[in-house]
Amino acid sequence: MNSLDNEPLDDLQQDQEELRSVFPLFKSWGQLYTFVLAELAVLILLFYLFSKAYA
């Protein structure tokens, strides 16, 4: 047994700790998903502008 067995964390706390270990800048999964969607929107806009400029 390790020390984590004595104090089990609920699912939300485990998810938040997992997120912080992988992406330390984000406090919740919602923030990460929002960032990813915003990044995709910017890329779509840039590809659209690029295609209009060189079409």
CHARMM internal coordinates of N, CA and C (Angstrom, degrees):
IC EDIT
DIST 1 N 1 CA 1.4493
DIST 1 CA 1 C 1.5201
ANGL 1 N 1 CA 1 C 109.89
DIST 1 C 2 N 1.2863
ANGL 1 CA 1 C 2 N 114.36
DIHE 1 N 1 CA 1 C 2 N 141.51
DIST 2 N 2 CA 1.4581
ANGL 1 C 2 N 2 CA 118.00
DIHE 1 CA 1 C 2 N 2 CA 176.38
DIST 2 CA 2 C 1.5211
ANGL 2 N 2 CA 2 C 109.68
DIHE 1 C 2 N 2 CA 2 C -108.53
DIST 2 C 3 N 1.3048
ANGL 2 CA 2 C 3 N 116.59
DIHE 2 N 2 CA 2 C 3 N 178.20
DIST 3 N 3 CA 1.4642
ANGL 2 C 3 N 3 CA 120.47
DIHE 2 CA 2 C 3 N 3 CA -175.05
DIST 3 CA 3 C 1.5250
ANGL 3 N 3 CA 3 C 111.98
DIHE 2 C 3 N 3 CA 3 C -69.38
DIST 3 C 4 N 1.3217
ANGL 3 CA 3 C 4 N 118.07
DIHE 3 N 3 CA 3 C 4 N -20.68
DIST 4 N 4 CA 1.4545
ANGL 3 C 4 N 4 CA 120.10
DIHE 3 CA 3 C 4 N 4 CA 179.39
DIST 4 CA 4 C 1.5238
ANGL 4 N 4 CA 4 C 111.96
DIHE 3 C 4 N 4 CA 4 C -72.49
DIST 4 C 5 N 1.3204
ANGL 4 CA 4 C 5 N 117.85
DIHE 4 N 4 CA 4 C 5 N -23.67
DIST 5 N 5 CA 1.4632
ANGL 4 C 5 N 5 CA 120.54
DIHE 4 CA 4 C 5 N 5 CA 178.81
DIST 5 CA 5 C 1.5212
ANGL 5 N 5 CA 5 C 111.96
DIHE 4 C 5 N 5 CA 5 C -67.52
DIST 5 C 6 N 1.3062
ANGL 5 CA 5 C 6 N 118.02
DIHE 5 N 5 CA 5 C 6 N -25.10
DIST 6 N 6 CA 1.4614
ANGL 5 C 6 N 6 CA 121.11
DIHE 5 CA 5 C 6 N 6 CA -178.67
DIST 6 CA 6 C 1.5176
ANGL 6 N 6 CA 6 C 112.29
DIHE 5 C 6 N 6 CA 6 C -74.46
DIST 6 C 7 N 1.3274
ANGL 6 CA 6 C 7 N 117.85
DIHE 6 N 6 CA 6 C 7 N -31.54
DIST 7 N 7 CA 1.4590
ANGL 6 C 7 N 7 CA 122.20
DIHE 6 CA 6 C 7 N 7 CA -178.57
DIST 7 CA 7 C 1.5221
ANGL 7 N 7 CA 7 C 109.34
DIHE 6 C 7 N 7 CA 7 C -128.17
DIST 7 C 8 N 1.3153
ANGL 7 CA 7 C 8 N 117.60
DIHE 7 N 7 CA 7 C 8 N 83.72
DIST 8 N 8 CA 1.4677
ANGL 7 C 8 N 8 CA 118.64
DIHE 7 CA 7 C 8 N 8 CA -179.76
DIST 8 CA 8 C 1.5301
ANGL 8 N 8 CA 8 C 111.23
DIHE 7 C 8 N 8 CA 8 C -68.50
DIST 8 C 9 N 1.3000
ANGL 8 CA 8 C 9 N 116.28
DIHE 8 N 8 CA 8 C 9 N 140.95
DIST 9 N 9 CA 1.4576
ANGL 8 C 9 N 9 CA 121.94
DIHE 8 CA 8 C 9 N 9 CA 178.89
DIST 9 CA 9 C 1.5199
ANGL 9 N 9 CA 9 C 108.93
DIHE 8 C 9 N 9 CA 9 C -95.40
DIST 9 C 10 N 1.3060
ANGL 9 CA 9 C 10 N 116.69
DIHE 9 N 9 CA 9 C 10 N 147.77
DIST 10 N 10 CA 1.4523
ANGL 9 C 10 N 10 CA 118.04
DIHE 9 CA 9 C 10 N 10 CA 175.72
DIST 10 CA 10 C 1.5285
ANGL 10 N 10 CA 10 C 109.30
DIHE 9 C 10 N 10 CA 10 C -74.47
DIST 10 C 11 N 1.3155
ANGL 10 CA 10 C 11 N 116.03
DIHE 10 N 10 CA 10 C 11 N 170.10
DIST 11 N 11 CA 1.4618
ANGL 10 C 11 N 11 CA 121.00
DIHE 10 CA 10 C 11 N 11 CA -173.54
DIST 11 CA 11 C 1.5207
ANGL 11 N 11 CA 11 C 112.63
DIHE 10 C 11 N 11 CA 11 C -60.88
DIST 11 C 12 N 1.3216
ANGL 11 CA 11 C 12 N 118.09
DIHE 11 N 11 CA 11 C 12 N -39.10
DIST 12 N 12 CA 1.4562
ANGL 11 C 12 N 12 CA 121.15
DIHE 11 CA 11 C 12 N 12 CA -179.14
DIST 12 CA 12 C 1.5250
ANGL 12 N 12 CA 12 C 111.24
DIHE 11 C 12 N 12 CA 12 C -63.82
DIST 12 C 13 N 1.3131
ANGL 12 CA 12 C 13 N 117.11
DIHE 12 N 12 CA 12 C 13 N -44.64
DIST 13 N 13 CA 1.4622
ANGL 12 C 13 N 13 CA 120.30
DIHE 12 CA 12 C 13 N 13 CA 178.93
DIST 13 CA 13 C 1.5234
ANGL 13 N 13 CA 13 C 110.90
DIHE 12 C 13 N 13 CA 13 C -64.98
DIST 13 C 14 N 1.3246
ANGL 13 CA 13 C 14 N 117.38
DIHE 13 N 13 CA 13 C 14 N -38.88
DIST 14 N 14 CA 1.4692
ANGL 13 C 14 N 14 CA 119.99
DIHE 13 CA 13 C 14 N 14 CA 177.99
DIST 14 CA 14 C 1.5189
ANGL 14 N 14 CA 14 C 110.55
DIHE 13 C 14 N 14 CA 14 C -63.72
DIST 14 C 15 N 1.3419
ANGL 14 CA 14 C 15 N 116.87
DIHE 14 N 14 CA 14 C 15 N -42.74
DIST 15 N 15 CA 1.4599
ANGL 14 C 15 N 15 CA 120.16
DIHE 14 CA 14 C 15 N 15 CA 178.93
DIST 15 CA 15 C 1.5187
ANGL 15 N 15 CA 15 C 111.43
DIHE 14 C 15 N 15 CA 15 C -62.61
DIST 15 C 16 N 1.3353
ANGL 15 CA 15 C 16 N 116.40
DIHE 15 N 15 CA 15 C 16 N -42.56
DIST 16 N 16 CA 1.4604
ANGL 15 C 16 N 16 CA 119.87
DIHE 15 CA 15 C 16 N 16 CA 179.93
DIST 16 CA 16 C 1.5212
ANGL 16 N 16 CA 16 C 111.56
DIHE 15 C 16 N 16 CA 16 C -65.80
DIST 16 C 17 N 1.3209
ANGL 16 CA 16 C 17 N 117.62
DIHE 16 N 16 CA 16 C 17 N -40.03
DIST 17 N 17 CA 1.4628
ANGL 16 C 17 N 17 CA 119.94
DIHE 16 CA 16 C 17 N 17 CA 178.12
DIST 17 CA 17 C 1.5242
ANGL 17 N 17 CA 17 C 110.89
DIHE 16 C 17 N 17 CA 17 C -66.99
DIST 17 C 18 N 1.3263
ANGL 17 CA 17 C 18 N 116.67
DIHE 17 N 17 CA 17 C 18 N -38.17
DIST 18 N 18 CA 1.4652
ANGL 17 C 18 N 18 CA 120.26
DIHE 17 CA 17 C 18 N 18 CA 177.24
DIST 18 CA 18 C 1.5204
ANGL 18 N 18 CA 18 C 110.44
DIHE 17 C 18 N 18 CA 18 C -63.61
DIST 18 C 19 N 1.3288
ANGL 18 CA 18 C 19 N 117.10
DIHE 18 N 18 CA 18 C 19 N -43.93
DIST 19 N 19 CA 1.4600
ANGL 18 C 19 N 19 CA 121.23
DIHE 18 CA 18 C 19 N 19 CA 178.81
DIST 19 CA 19 C 1.5209
ANGL 19 N 19 CA 19 C 110.65
DIHE 18 C 19 N 19 CA 19 C -61.55
DIST 19 C 20 N 1.3346
ANGL 19 CA 19 C 20 N 117.35
DIHE 19 N 19 CA 19 C 20 N -45.44
DIST 20 N 20 CA 1.4711
ANGL 19 C 20 N 20 CA 120.06
DIHE 19 CA 19 C 20 N 20 CA -179.66
DIST 20 CA 20 C 1.5225
ANGL 20 N 20 CA 20 C 112.06
DIHE 19 C 20 N 20 CA 20 C -64.05
DIST 20 C 21 N 1.3153
ANGL 20 CA 20 C 21 N 117.31
DIHE 20 N 20 CA 20 C 21 N -31.26
DIST 21 N 21 CA 1.4585
ANGL 20 C 21 N 21 CA 118.80
DIHE 20 CA 20 C 21 N 21 CA 179.51
DIST 21 CA 21 C 1.5255
ANGL 21 N 21 CA 21 C 111.18
DIHE 20 C 21 N 21 CA 21 C -74.05
DIST 21 C 22 N 1.3269
ANGL 21 CA 21 C 22 N 117.38
DIHE 21 N 21 CA 21 C 22 N -29.66
DIST 22 N 22 CA 1.4652
ANGL 21 C 22 N 22 CA 120.76
DIHE 21 CA 21 C 22 N 22 CA -178.92
DIST 22 CA 22 C 1.5267
ANGL 22 N 22 CA 22 C 110.89
DIHE 21 C 22 N 22 CA 22 C -90.17
DIST 22 C 23 N 1.3501
ANGL 22 CA 22 C 23 N 116.76
DIHE 22 N 22 CA 22 C 23 N -47.49
DIST 23 N 23 CA 1.4594
ANGL 22 C 23 N 23 CA 122.43
DIHE 22 CA 22 C 23 N 23 CA -178.95
DIST 23 CA 23 C 1.5224
ANGL 23 N 23 CA 23 C 108.67
DIHE 22 C 23 N 23 CA 23 C -127.78
DIST 23 C 24 N 1.3239
ANGL 23 CA 23 C 24 N 118.61
DIHE 23 N 23 CA 23 C 24 N 90.60
DIST 24 N 24 CA 1.4687
ANGL 23 C 24 N 24 CA 120.52
DIHE 23 CA 23 C 24 N 24 CA -173.36
DIST 24 CA 24 C 1.5291
ANGL 24 N 24 CA 24 C 114.36
DIHE 23 C 24 N 24 CA 24 C -67.61
DIST 24 C 25 N 1.3311
ANGL 24 CA 24 C 25 N 120.00
DIHE 24 N 24 CA 24 C 25 N -13.15
DIST 25 N 25 CA 1.4589
ANGL 24 C 25 N 25 CA 120.93
DIHE 24 CA 24 C 25 N 25 CA -178.62
DIST 25 CA 25 C 1.5245
ANGL 25 N 25 CA 25 C 113.01
DIHE 24 C 25 N 25 CA 25 C -81.77
DIST 25 C 26 N 1.3176
ANGL 25 CA 25 C 26 N 118.55
DIHE 25 N 25 CA 25 C 26 N -16.35
DIST 26 N 26 CA 1.4535
ANGL 25 C 26 N 26 CA 122.07
DIHE 25 CA 25 C 26 N 26 CA -175.22
DIST 26 CA 26 C 1.5216
ANGL 26 N 26 CA 26 C 110.50
DIHE 25 C 26 N 26 CA 26 C -107.81
DIST 26 C 27 N 1.3529
ANGL 26 CA 26 C 27 N 115.38
DIHE 26 N 26 CA 26 C 27 N 136.96
DIST 27 N 27 CA 1.4577
ANGL 26 C 27 N 27 CA 120.34
DIHE 26 CA 26 C 27 N 27 CA -178.38
DIST 27 CA 27 C 1.5196
ANGL 27 N 27 CA 27 C 112.43
DIHE 26 C 27 N 27 CA 27 C -93.94
DIST 27 C 28 N 1.3274
ANGL 27 CA 27 C 28 N 117.31
DIHE 27 N 27 CA 27 C 28 N -18.47
DIST 28 N 28 CA 1.4616
ANGL 27 C 28 N 28 CA 119.66
DIHE 27 CA 27 C 28 N 28 CA 179.37
DIST 28 CA 28 C 1.5249
ANGL 28 N 28 CA 28 C 109.06
DIHE 27 C 28 N 28 CA 28 C -146.68
DIST 28 C 29 N 1.3284
ANGL 28 CA 28 C 29 N 114.96
DIHE 28 N 28 CA 28 C 29 N 162.48
DIST 29 N 29 CA 1.4599
ANGL 28 C 29 N 29 CA 119.96
DIHE 28 CA 28 C 29 N 29 CA 178.84
DIST 29 CA 29 C 1.5218
ANGL 29 N 29 CA 29 C 110.49
DIHE 28 C 29 N 29 CA 29 C -65.60
DIST 29 C 30 N 1.3252
ANGL 29 CA 29 C 30 N 117.00
DIHE 29 N 29 CA 29 C 30 N -32.38
DIST 30 N 30 CA 1.4662
ANGL 29 C 30 N 30 CA 120.40
DIHE 29 CA 29 C 30 N 30 CA 178.78
DIST 30 CA 30 C 1.5214
ANGL 30 N 30 CA 30 C 112.25
DIHE 29 C 30 N 30 CA 30 C -60.78
DIST 30 C 31 N 1.3241
ANGL 30 CA 30 C 31 N 116.41
DIHE 30 N 30 CA 30 C 31 N -39.94
DIST 31 N 31 CA 1.4702
ANGL 30 C 31 N 31 CA 120.12
DIHE 30 CA 30 C 31 N 31 CA 177.47
DIST 31 CA 31 C 1.5196
ANGL 31 N 31 CA 31 C 110.95
DIHE 30 C 31 N 31 CA 31 C -65.41
DIST 31 C 32 N 1.3169
ANGL 31 CA 31 C 32 N 116.68
DIHE 31 N 31 CA 31 C 32 N -38.91
DIST 32 N 32 CA 1.4663
ANGL 31 C 32 N 32 CA 120.22
DIHE 31 CA 31 C 32 N 32 CA 178.61
DIST 32 CA 32 C 1.5200
ANGL 32 N 32 CA 32 C 110.55
DIHE 31 C 32 N 32 CA 32 C -65.32
DIST 32 C 33 N 1.3456
ANGL 32 CA 32 C 33 N 117.09
DIHE 32 N 32 CA 32 C 33 N -45.06
DIST 33 N 33 CA 1.4595
ANGL 32 C 33 N 33 CA 120.51
DIHE 32 CA 32 C 33 N 33 CA 179.47
DIST 33 CA 33 C 1.5250
ANGL 33 N 33 CA 33 C 111.13
DIHE 32 C 33 N 33 CA 33 C -63.61
DIST 33 C 34 N 1.3293
ANGL 33 CA 33 C 34 N 117.49
DIHE 33 N 33 CA 33 C 34 N -39.35
DIST 34 N 34 CA 1.4630
ANGL 33 C 34 N 34 CA 121.12
DIHE 33 CA 33 C 34 N 34 CA 177.58
DIST 34 CA 34 C 1.5210
ANGL 34 N 34 CA 34 C 110.80
DIHE 33 C 34 N 34 CA 34 C -62.71
DIST 34 C 35 N 1.3230
ANGL 34 CA 34 C 35 N 116.96
DIHE 34 N 34 CA 34 C 35 N -42.17
DIST 35 N 35 CA 1.4589
ANGL 34 C 35 N 35 CA 120.81
DIHE 34 CA 34 C 35 N 35 CA 178.05
DIST 35 CA 35 C 1.5225
ANGL 35 N 35 CA 35 C 111.10
DIHE 34 C 35 N 35 CA 35 C -62.25
DIST 35 C 36 N 1.3193
ANGL 35 CA 35 C 36 N 117.55
DIHE 35 N 35 CA 35 C 36 N -43.47
DIST 36 N 36 CA 1.4644
ANGL 35 C 36 N 36 CA 121.62
DIHE 35 CA 35 C 36 N 36 CA -179.49
DIST 36 CA 36 C 1.5276
ANGL 36 N 36 CA 36 C 110.27
DIHE 35 C 36 N 36 CA 36 C -64.03
DIST 36 C 37 N 1.3311
ANGL 36 CA 36 C 37 N 117.67
DIHE 36 N 36 CA 36 C 37 N -43.96
DIST 37 N 37 CA 1.4693
ANGL 36 C 37 N 37 CA 120.28
DIHE 36 CA 36 C 37 N 37 CA 178.79
DIST 37 CA 37 C 1.5238
ANGL 37 N 37 CA 37 C 111.68
DIHE 36 C 37 N 37 CA 37 C -64.28
DIST 37 C 38 N 1.3276
ANGL 37 CA 37 C 38 N 117.06
DIHE 37 N 37 CA 37 C 38 N -40.38
DIST 38 N 38 CA 1.4668
ANGL 37 C 38 N 38 CA 120.50
DIHE 37 CA 37 C 38 N 38 CA 177.69
DIST 38 CA 38 C 1.5243
ANGL 38 N 38 CA 38 C 110.67
DIHE 37 C 38 N 38 CA 38 C -64.28
DIST 38 C 39 N 1.3284
ANGL 38 CA 38 C 39 N 116.95
DIHE 38 N 38 CA 38 C 39 N -40.88
DIST 39 N 39 CA 1.4619
ANGL 38 C 39 N 39 CA 120.54
DIHE 38 CA 38 C 39 N 39 CA 178.51
DIST 39 CA 39 C 1.5301
ANGL 39 N 39 CA 39 C 110.73
DIHE 38 C 39 N 39 CA 39 C -62.81
DIST 39 C 40 N 1.3151
ANGL 39 CA 39 C 40 N 116.64
DIHE 39 N 39 CA 39 C 40 N -42.38
DIST 40 N 40 CA 1.4634
ANGL 39 C 40 N 40 CA 120.08
DIHE 39 CA 39 C 40 N 40 CA 178.38
DIST 40 CA 40 C 1.5292
ANGL 40 N 40 CA 40 C 111.49
DIHE 39 C 40 N 40 CA 40 C -64.42
DIST 40 C 41 N 1.3252
ANGL 40 CA 40 C 41 N 117.11
DIHE 40 N 40 CA 40 C 41 N -39.34
DIST 41 N 41 CA 1.4651
ANGL 40 C 41 N 41 CA 120.53
DIHE 40 CA 40 C 41 N 41 CA 178.00
DIST 41 CA 41 C 1.5290
ANGL 41 N 41 CA 41 C 110.81
DIHE 40 C 41 N 41 CA 41 C -63.05
DIST 41 C 42 N 1.3122
ANGL 41 CA 41 C 42 N 116.95
DIHE 41 N 41 CA 41 C 42 N -41.48
DIST 42 N 42 CA 1.4699
ANGL 41 C 42 N 42 CA 120.84
DIHE 41 CA 41 C 42 N 42 CA 178.25
DIST 42 CA 42 C 1.5293
ANGL 42 N 42 CA 42 C 110.44
DIHE 41 C 42 N 42 CA 42 C -64.22
DIST 42 C 43 N 1.3294
ANGL 42 CA 42 C 43 N 117.24
DIHE 42 N 42 CA 42 C 43 N -42.90
DIST 43 N 43 CA 1.4598
ANGL 42 C 43 N 43 CA 119.94
DIHE 42 CA 42 C 43 N 43 CA 178.83
DIST 43 CA 43 C 1.5253
ANGL 43 N 43 CA 43 C 111.96
DIHE 42 C 43 N 43 CA 43 C -63.45
DIST 43 C 44 N 1.3224
ANGL 43 CA 43 C 44 N 117.06
DIHE 43 N 43 CA 43 C 44 N -41.08
DIST 44 N 44 CA 1.4634
ANGL 43 C 44 N 44 CA 120.58
DIHE 43 CA 43 C 44 N 44 CA 178.07
DIST 44 CA 44 C 1.5198
ANGL 44 N 44 CA 44 C 109.78
DIHE 43 C 44 N 44 CA 44 C -61.99
DIST 44 C 45 N 1.3241
ANGL 44 CA 44 C 45 N 117.26
DIHE 44 N 44 CA 44 C 45 N -44.37
DIST 45 N 45 CA 1.4580
ANGL 44 C 45 N 45 CA 121.18
DIHE 44 CA 44 C 45 N 45 CA 178.63
DIST 45 CA 45 C 1.5265
ANGL 45 N 45 CA 45 C 111.22
DIHE 44 C 45 N 45 CA 45 C -61.84
DIST 45 C 46 N 1.3204
ANGL 45 CA 45 C 46 N 117.29
DIHE 45 N 45 CA 45 C 46 N -43.76
DIST 46 N 46 CA 1.4626
ANGL 45 C 46 N 46 CA 120.30
DIHE 45 CA 45 C 46 N 46 CA 179.87
DIST 46 CA 46 C 1.5271
ANGL 46 N 46 CA 46 C 111.92
DIHE 45 C 46 N 46 CA 46 C -64.59
DIST 46 C 47 N 1.3255
ANGL 46 CA 46 C 47 N 117.03
DIHE 46 N 46 CA 46 C 47 N -42.25
DIST 47 N 47 CA 1.4744
ANGL 46 C 47 N 47 CA 119.32
DIHE 46 CA 46 C 47 N 47 CA 177.44
DIST 47 CA 47 C 1.5262
ANGL 47 N 47 CA 47 C 111.25
DIHE 46 C 47 N 47 CA 47 C -65.16
DIST 47 C 48 N 1.3216
ANGL 47 CA 47 C 48 N 117.41
DIHE 47 N 47 CA 47 C 48 N -36.68
DIST 48 N 48 CA 1.4561
ANGL 47 C 48 N 48 CA 120.69
DIHE 47 CA 47 C 48 N 48 CA 177.35
DIST 48 CA 48 C 1.5209
ANGL 48 N 48 CA 48 C 110.82
DIHE 47 C 48 N 48 CA 48 C -64.20
DIST 48 C 49 N 1.3221
ANGL 48 CA 48 C 49 N 117.00
DIHE 48 N 48 CA 48 C 49 N -47.92
DIST 49 N 49 CA 1.4613
ANGL 48 C 49 N 49 CA 120.68
DIHE 48 CA 48 C 49 N 49 CA 178.87
DIST 49 CA 49 C 1.5232
ANGL 49 N 49 CA 49 C 111.66
DIHE 48 C 49 N 49 CA 49 C -62.92
DIST 49 C 50 N 1.3105
ANGL 49 CA 49 C 50 N 117.31
DIHE 49 N 49 CA 49 C 50 N -39.41
DIST 50 N 50 CA 1.4577
ANGL 49 C 50 N 50 CA 121.68
DIHE 49 CA 49 C 50 N 50 CA 178.24
DIST 50 CA 50 C 1.5346
ANGL 50 N 50 CA 50 C 110.21
DIHE 49 C 50 N 50 CA 50 C -63.11
DIST 50 C 51 N 1.3267
ANGL 50 CA 50 C 51 N 117.04
DIHE 50 N 50 CA 50 C 51 N -43.76
DIST 51 N 51 CA 1.4601
ANGL 50 C 51 N 51 CA 119.59
DIHE 50 CA 50 C 51 N 51 CA -178.72
DIST 51 CA 51 C 1.5305
ANGL 51 N 51 CA 51 C 111.08
DIHE 50 C 51 N 51 CA 51 C -67.56
DIST 51 C 52 N 1.3365
ANGL 51 CA 51 C 52 N 117.77
DIHE 51 N 51 CA 51 C 52 N -34.90
DIST 52 N 52 CA 1.4652
ANGL 51 C 52 N 52 CA 120.33
DIHE 51 CA 51 C 52 N 52 CA 177.47
DIST 52 CA 52 C 1.5354
ANGL 52 N 52 CA 52 C 110.83
DIHE 51 C 52 N 52 CA 52 C -69.75
DIST 52 C 53 N 1.3049
ANGL 52 CA 52 C 53 N 117.22
DIHE 52 N 52 CA 52 C 53 N -35.92
DIST 53 N 53 CA 1.4592
ANGL 52 C 53 N 53 CA 121.02
DIHE 52 CA 52 C 53 N 53 CA -177.71
DIST 53 CA 53 C 1.5234
ANGL 53 N 53 CA 53 C 111.83
DIHE 52 C 53 N 53 CA 53 C -71.57
DIST 53 C 54 N 1.3347
ANGL 53 CA 53 C 54 N 118.22
DIHE 53 N 53 CA 53 C 54 N -34.62
DIST 54 N 54 CA 1.4543
ANGL 53 C 54 N 54 CA 120.75
DIHE 53 CA 53 C 54 N 54 CA -173.50
DIST 54 CA 54 C 1.5237
ANGL 54 N 54 CA 54 C 112.98
DIHE 53 C 54 N 54 CA 54 C -115.31
DIST 54 C 55 N 1.3125
ANGL 54 CA 54 C 55 N 118.41
DIHE 54 N 54 CA 54 C 55 N 15.63
DIST 55 N 55 CA 1.4684
ANGL 54 C 55 N 55 CA 120.53
DIHE 54 CA 54 C 55 N 55 CA 179.43
DIST 55 CA 55 C 1.5154
ANGL 55 N 55 CA 55 C 110.94
DIHE 54 C 55 N 55 CA 55 C -85.87
END
COOR INIT
IC SEED 1 N 1 CA 1 C
IC BUILD
